[in-house]
Amino acid sequence: MLSRSRCAYRTLGRSLSAVGQANNVLVRRSVSGLPVCSQLVYTNSQPCEFPSSANVFHIRYFKTSAVHRDEVVMVKTPAFAESVSEGDVRWEKAVGDSVNEDEVVCEIETDKTSVPVPSPAAGVIEELLVSDGGRVEPGMPLFKLRKGAVPAKAAPSPAAEAPAAAPPPPPPASAPAPTAMPPVPPVPPQAAQAKPVSAIKPTAAAAAPVTSAGRGENRVKMNRMRLRIAQRLKEAQTTCAMLTTFNEVDMGNIQDMRKLHKDAFLKKHNVKLGFMSAFVKASAHALTDQPAVNAVIDDSTKEIVYRDYVDISVAVATPKGLVVPVIRNVETMNFADIEKTINALGEKARNNAIAVEDMDGGTFTISNGGVFGSMFGTPIINPPQSAILGMHGIFDRPVAINGKVEIRPMMYIALTYDHRLVDGREAVIFLRKIKAVVEDPRVLLLDM
């Protein structure tokens, strides 16, 4: 048997008759000859000696897994796009909240989009290192996470633990009637007397002035995206010589085409056929025909940059503001490709998963206010682009066709352009090209 002076121990099961350690190797034997579960605390750094007659039968390596399970990690701000250098934090979780792996802990609002920050592992939020609404840069510490920890539950109050007292059983018929309760002493006149009005201290609610219902005010700080939108639109009004021209489109033919082929289109391409693909393809056709509308002025060099590609930005409204994801190389796409891309970008925007790279670039923008019931409007150019197309609602109106008045589904369209680069003639021809393609898509087949 070994001496306890050489190796101190404590057991969680049965007592041990032989315990030793050599180079982090645990050796033990139980009195009954069966393995036991034990946890040892060694006070001697030297290895324990075993007699030759010891019946050693169980050897295994061990490590303190609790340290790894309760490890505290520091989560830092992720990298942004090249054009974004900082953002504001909006917390979704608080200190003490448990999170799963990849669950969003906070969102960082930048000038262009919101960047979600997921939890790297399951655990508990131990500390928030940035206040709500605070400004952060890439690489800055955000919060501390204790991996694998479980939040401590609040101890129940004694009143909650104690079962509800059962009502006393009714007294038997032969038992004497209970004695009457002693009378309650009368309240002294001094205590019963109400305090004078002048002695009552007004509360905060009572001290506040009484206002009429429905005339309150609520101040909310503008988020970075809204501030950036306001700045860019004001810059466009200041920089560009904006002018708007209008036209109207008969949507009857495109509606008939959609009604005739929508089921077969959905079955083959697994996406619905909408009106936006027709306007996107018509815009690409018109931009190729009128390259000045697809160009841009480089103010630094005073040069006009003409593009041989068409990247169309489609404005999408989200609860946080307007975003404009880009459909790239539209001149090479058909209706199905455009619908699939629009559907994918719209889904990302609704789920707040759209990235800055999805909105970079763009040579032309389409804004569809018709989905909200707009009848008429003048859109503002999305700088540094030179033009933007505004779509509006479809309404039945009387129009003259071949000398007769007919009721047709009509849409007003508007083109706002930078008059420094685009002349009125080019703008009007551009809008007429769009009108011709949407009213009769066979124009695309004939390349007219």
FENNOR-V623546 format. One record per residue. N is the residue number from 0. OMEGA is omega in radians with two decimals (* if undefined). Layout:
n=N omega=OMEGA
n=N omega=OMEGA
This chain:
n=0 omega=-3.12
n=1 omega=3.10
n=2 omega=3.11
n=3 omega=3.12
n=4 omega=3.12
n=5 omega=-3.07
n=6 omega=3.11
n=7 omega=-3.09
n=8 omega=2.95
n=9 omega=-3.05
n=10 omega=3.03
n=11 omega=3.12
n=12 omega=3.11
n=13 omega=3.12
n=14 omega=-3.13
n=15 omega=3.06
n=16 omega=3.11
n=17 omega=3.13
n=18 omega=3.11
n=19 omega=3.10
n=20 omega=3.05
n=21 omega=3.14
n=22 omega=3.07
n=23 omega=3.06
n=24 omega=-3.11
n=25 omega=3.13
n=26 omega=-3.12
n=27 omega=3.08
n=28 omega=-3.12
n=29 omega=-3.14
n=30 omega=-3.09
n=31 omega=-3.11
n=32 omega=3.14
n=33 omega=3.10
n=34 omega=3.08
n=35 omega=3.09
n=36 omega=-3.09
n=37 omega=3.05
n=38 omega=-2.99
n=39 omega=3.06
n=40 omega=-3.03
n=41 omega=3.09
n=42 omega=-3.12
n=43 omega=-3.11
n=44 omega=-3.13
n=45 omega=3.13
n=46 omega=3.12
n=47 omega=3.13
n=48 omega=3.12
n=49 omega=3.04
n=50 omega=-3.11
n=51 omega=-3.12
n=52 omega=-3.10
n=53 omega=3.13
n=54 omega=-3.11
n=55 omega=-3.05
n=56 omega=-3.02
n=57 omega=-3.14
n=58 omega=3.07
n=59 omega=3.04
n=60 omega=3.12
n=61 omega=3.07
n=62 omega=-3.10
n=63 omega=-3.10
n=64 omega=-3.12
n=65 omega=3.13
n=66 omega=-3.14
n=67 omega=-3.09
n=68 omega=-3.12
n=69 omega=-3.13
n=70 omega=3.12
n=71 omega=-3.13
n=72 omega=3.10
n=73 omega=3.13
n=74 omega=-3.08
n=75 omega=3.14
n=76 omega=-3.14
n=77 omega=3.12
n=78 omega=3.10
n=79 omega=3.03
n=80 omega=-3.06
n=81 omega=-3.09
n=82 omega=-3.12
n=83 omega=-3.09
n=84 omega=-3.10
n=85 omega=3.13
n=86 omega=3.13
n=87 omega=-3.08
n=88 omega=2.99
n=89 omega=-3.01
n=90 omega=3.01
n=91 omega=-3.13
n=92 omega=3.12
n=93 omega=3.12
n=94 omega=-3.13
n=95 omega=3.12
n=96 omega=3.06
n=97 omega=-3.11
n=98 omega=3.03
n=99 omega=3.10
n=100 omega=-3.14
n=101 omega=3.05
n=102 omega=-3.06
n=103 omega=3.12
n=104 omega=3.13
n=105 omega=3.05
n=106 omega=3.12
n=107 omega=-3.13
n=108 omega=3.10
n=109 omega=-3.12
n=110 omega=-3.01
n=111 omega=-3.08
n=112 omega=3.09
n=113 omega=-3.12
n=114 omega=3.11
n=115 omega=3.11
n=116 omega=-3.12
n=117 omega=3.06
n=118 omega=-3.13
n=119 omega=-3.14
n=120 omega=3.07
n=121 omega=-3.12
n=122 omega=-3.08
n=123 omega=3.09
n=124 omega=-3.09
n=125 omega=-3.10
n=126 omega=3.01
n=127 omega=-3.03
n=128 omega=3.12
n=129 omega=3.12
n=130 omega=3.13
n=131 omega=-3.06
n=132 omega=-3.14
n=133 omega=-3.10
n=134 omega=-3.13
n=135 omega=3.05
n=136 omega=-3.14
n=137 omega=3.13
n=138 omega=3.13
n=139 omega=3.10
n=140 omega=-3.12
n=141 omega=-3.10
n=142 omega=3.09
n=143 omega=-3.11
n=144 omega=3.03
n=145 omega=-3.05
n=146 omega=3.04
n=147 omega=-3.11
n=148 omega=3.11
n=149 omega=-3.12
n=150 omega=3.13
n=151 omega=3.13
n=152 omega=3.14
n=153 omega=-3.13
n=154 omega=3.14
n=155 omega=3.14
n=156 omega=3.13
n=157 omega=3.13
n=158 omega=3.13
n=159 omega=-3.13
n=160 omega=-3.07
n=161 omega=3.12
n=162 omega=3.14
n=163 omega=-3.11
n=164 omega=3.12
n=165 omega=3.13
n=166 omega=-3.12
n=167 omega=3.14
n=168 omega=3.14
n=169 omega=-3.13
n=170 omega=3.10
n=171 omega=-3.07
n=172 omega=-3.11
n=173 omega=-3.10
n=174 omega=3.12
n=175 omega=3.14
n=176 omega=-3.13
n=177 omega=3.14
n=178 omega=-3.13
n=179 omega=3.11
n=180 omega=3.11
n=181 omega=-3.13
n=182 omega=3.13
n=183 omega=-3.13
n=184 omega=-3.13
n=185 omega=3.14
n=186 omega=3.11
n=187 omega=-3.13
n=188 omega=-3.12
n=189 omega=-3.13
n=190 omega=-3.12
n=191 omega=-3.11
n=192 omega=-3.14
n=193 omega=3.11
n=194 omega=3.07
n=195 omega=-3.08
n=196 omega=-3.10
n=197 omega=-3.11
n=198 omega=-3.12
n=199 omega=3.14
n=200 omega=-3.10
n=201 omega=3.07
n=202 omega=-3.13
n=203 omega=3.13
n=204 omega=-3.13
n=205 omega=-3.13
n=206 omega=-3.12
n=207 omega=3.14
n=208 omega=-3.14
n=209 omega=3.14
n=210 omega=3.12
n=211 omega=-3.13
n=212 omega=3.08
n=213 omega=3.14
n=214 omega=3.11
n=215 omega=3.12
n=216 omega=3.12
n=217 omega=-3.12
n=218 omega=3.14
n=219 omega=3.14
n=220 omega=3.10
n=221 omega=3.10
n=222 omega=-3.05
n=223 omega=-3.12
n=224 omega=3.13
n=225 omega=3.10
n=226 omega=-3.13
n=227 omega=3.10
n=228 omega=3.13
n=229 omega=-3.12
n=230 omega=-3.09
n=231 omega=3.13
n=232 omega=3.10
n=233 omega=3.08
n=234 omega=3.12
n=235 omega=3.12
n=236 omega=-3.11
n=237 omega=-3.01
n=238 omega=-3.01
n=239 omega=2.97
n=240 omega=-2.97
n=241 omega=3.08
n=242 omega=-3.07
n=243 omega=3.03
n=244 omega=-2.98
n=245 omega=3.02
n=246 omega=3.11
n=247 omega=-3.05
n=248 omega=3.01
n=249 omega=-3.05
n=250 omega=-3.07
n=251 omega=-3.08
n=252 omega=-3.13
n=253 omega=3.06
n=254 omega=3.11
n=255 omega=3.12
n=256 omega=3.12
n=257 omega=-3.13
n=258 omega=-3.08
n=259 omega=-2.97
n=260 omega=-3.02
n=261 omega=-3.13
n=262 omega=3.12
n=263 omega=3.11
n=264 omega=3.13
n=265 omega=-3.12
n=266 omega=-3.08
n=267 omega=-3.02
n=268 omega=3.12
n=269 omega=3.08
n=270 omega=-3.11
n=271 omega=3.08
n=272 omega=-3.13
n=273 omega=3.13
n=274 omega=-3.06
n=275 omega=-3.13
n=276 omega=3.12
n=277 omega=-3.14
n=278 omega=3.10
n=279 omega=3.14
n=280 omega=3.08
n=281 omega=3.11
n=282 omega=3.10
n=283 omega=3.10
n=284 omega=-3.12
n=285 omega=3.12
n=286 omega=3.07
n=287 omega=3.14
n=288 omega=-3.14
n=289 omega=-3.04
n=290 omega=-3.14
n=291 omega=3.13
n=292 omega=3.13
n=293 omega=-3.10
n=294 omega=-3.13
n=295 omega=3.10
n=296 omega=3.03
n=297 omega=-3.06
n=298 omega=-3.10
n=299 omega=-3.12
n=300 omega=-3.11
n=301 omega=3.13
n=302 omega=3.05
n=303 omega=-3.11
n=304 omega=3.09
n=305 omega=-3.13
n=306 omega=3.04
n=307 omega=3.07
n=308 omega=-3.12
n=309 omega=3.04
n=310 omega=-3.03
n=311 omega=3.07
n=312 omega=3.13
n=313 omega=-3.11
n=314 omega=3.13
n=315 omega=3.13
n=316 omega=3.07
n=317 omega=3.12
n=318 omega=-3.11
n=319 omega=-3.13
n=320 omega=-3.09
n=321 omega=3.06
n=322 omega=-3.06
n=323 omega=3.04
n=324 omega=-2.97
n=325 omega=2.96
n=326 omega=-2.99
n=327 omega=3.10
n=328 omega=-3.11
n=329 omega=-3.10
n=330 omega=-3.14
n=331 omega=-3.01
n=332 omega=3.02
n=333 omega=-3.07
n=334 omega=-3.11
n=335 omega=3.12
n=336 omega=-3.13
n=337 omega=-3.14
n=338 omega=3.12
n=339 omega=-3.14
n=340 omega=3.11
n=341 omega=-3.14
n=342 omega=-3.13
n=343 omega=3.14
n=344 omega=3.11
n=345 omega=3.11
n=346 omega=3.10
n=347 omega=3.13
n=348 omega=3.13
n=349 omega=3.14
n=350 omega=3.13
n=351 omega=-3.13
n=352 omega=-3.11
n=353 omega=-3.09
n=354 omega=3.12
n=355 omega=3.14
n=356 omega=3.12
n=357 omega=-3.09
n=358 omega=3.13
n=359 omega=3.12
n=360 omega=-3.08
n=361 omega=-3.14
n=362 omega=-3.09
n=363 omega=-3.09
n=364 omega=3.02
n=365 omega=3.11
n=366 omega=-3.07
n=367 omega=3.05
n=368 omega=-3.12
n=369 omega=-3.14
n=370 omega=3.11
n=371 omega=3.10
n=372 omega=-3.14
n=373 omega=3.12
n=374 omega=-3.02
n=375 omega=3.11
n=376 omega=3.13
n=377 omega=-3.13
n=378 omega=3.11
n=379 omega=-3.10
n=380 omega=3.07
n=381 omega=-3.06
n=382 omega=0.12
n=383 omega=3.13
n=384 omega=-3.06
n=385 omega=-3.12
n=386 omega=3.10
n=387 omega=3.13
n=388 omega=3.08
n=389 omega=3.05
n=390 omega=-3.11
n=391 omega=-3.04
n=392 omega=3.10
n=393 omega=-3.10
n=394 omega=3.06
n=395 omega=-3.13
n=396 omega=3.04
n=397 omega=3.12
n=398 omega=3.13
n=399 omega=3.13
n=400 omega=-3.13
n=401 omega=3.09
n=402 omega=3.13
n=403 omega=3.12
n=404 omega=3.12
n=405 omega=3.06
n=406 omega=-3.08
n=407 omega=3.04
n=408 omega=-3.01
n=409 omega=3.07
n=410 omega=2.99
n=411 omega=3.05
n=412 omega=-3.09
n=413 omega=3.07
n=414 omega=3.02
n=415 omega=-3.04
n=416 omega=3.11
n=417 omega=-3.06
n=418 omega=3.05
n=419 omega=-3.07
n=420 omega=-3.05
n=421 omega=3.08
n=422 omega=-3.13
n=423 omega=3.14
n=424 omega=-3.14
n=425 omega=-3.14
n=426 omega=-3.13
n=427 omega=3.10
n=428 omega=3.12
n=429 omega=-3.11
n=430 omega=3.10
n=431 omega=3.06
n=432 omega=3.12
n=433 omega=3.13
n=434 omega=-3.11
n=435 omega=-3.10
n=436 omega=-3.11
n=437 omega=-3.13
n=438 omega=-3.14
n=439 omega=-3.10
n=440 omega=3.09
n=441 omega=3.06
n=442 omega=3.11
n=443 omega=3.13
n=444 omega=-3.12
n=445 omega=-3.13
n=446 omega=-3.11
n=447 omega=*
